[in-house]
């Protein structure tokens, strides 16, 4: 059985139209430009005649938005009512859904797939499994795509992530001149191909060769883009965290931090959340809200003690979690080189420059 197929560009449109009748389909669509030099793409649900445009690089939003929401009810339970009746416990509806896929996400890039290993580690591989996250993951089909270009802030190669997916997808699209190569990466992807097999034919050797050249050309361009930046290599970052723990780098870079949390919320590996309760008549709801380690009250405990009282400590904590904790516990840094945090930061804090500053001071 072939694992790589070919679909014509017009065939892809027909394929997507069929999928829209069966699934909720999301894809990055080009946003209206507001004086930016680079195009941006934002995820939207495809309705009616709306088709996809193949995004050359990652979307604005992180992939995690599809699996953990900025705010959601994770549990509801009832208090004893006035008659003394105590109804049985219930859980949020998402955990009660069926197991069949009901959503397709197009245009996911290799950086987001790599970053989502962190989300899976946190919500699926801990002492407790997050049932809402698990069901959403099971109910989602990921159709990724090769990068054909990159943004100025992109630096995936610094983290040894290629600009084309090699794992973690159900189907992957690689654009050619008049169509796409389609790699099958899972049983769900294989079943989707089988259901709409009229659109697909086995890939030819010439097509595979053409894709290989396209991929090599992009990697070469990206290397030449990154070379002058003199980025810190992946195998050096953990030692930087330990050796640079007391350097003044943290105080210098925190001066422009406004504690907005944008870097956390836009990051596809950040996952911290805050649990609170909301009472509605006789129902107590447990609410989960995204949290930010840059917030002043992030680490505050009962009685008012706060081990991360200063912004410098909180900035350092963010980097320690990414480049020390996850290297020890997952074998990889919690950064995929997407550059979203660089773009969103109003204080112009650049994750690349922080690491370079640590390396420079330690070298001296």
Secondary structure, 3 states (H helix, E strand, C coil): CCCEEEEEHHHHHHHHHHHHHHCEEEEEEECCCCCCCCCCEEEEECCCCCCCCCCCCCCCCCHHHHCCCCEEEEEEEECCCCCCCCCCCEECHHHHCCCCCCEEEEEECHHHHHHHHHHHHHHHCCCCCCHHHHHHHHCEEEEEECCCCCCCCCCHHHHCCCCCCCCCCCEEEEECCCEEEEEECCHHHHHHHHHCHHHCEECCHHHHHHHHHHHHHHHHHHHHHHHCCCCCCHHHHHHHHHHCCCCCHHHHHHCCCCCCCHHHHHCCCCCCEEEEEEEECCEEEEEEEECCCCCCCCCECCCCCECCCCHHHHHHHHHHHHHHHHHHHHCCCCCCCCCHHHHHCCCCCCHHHHHHHHHHHHHC
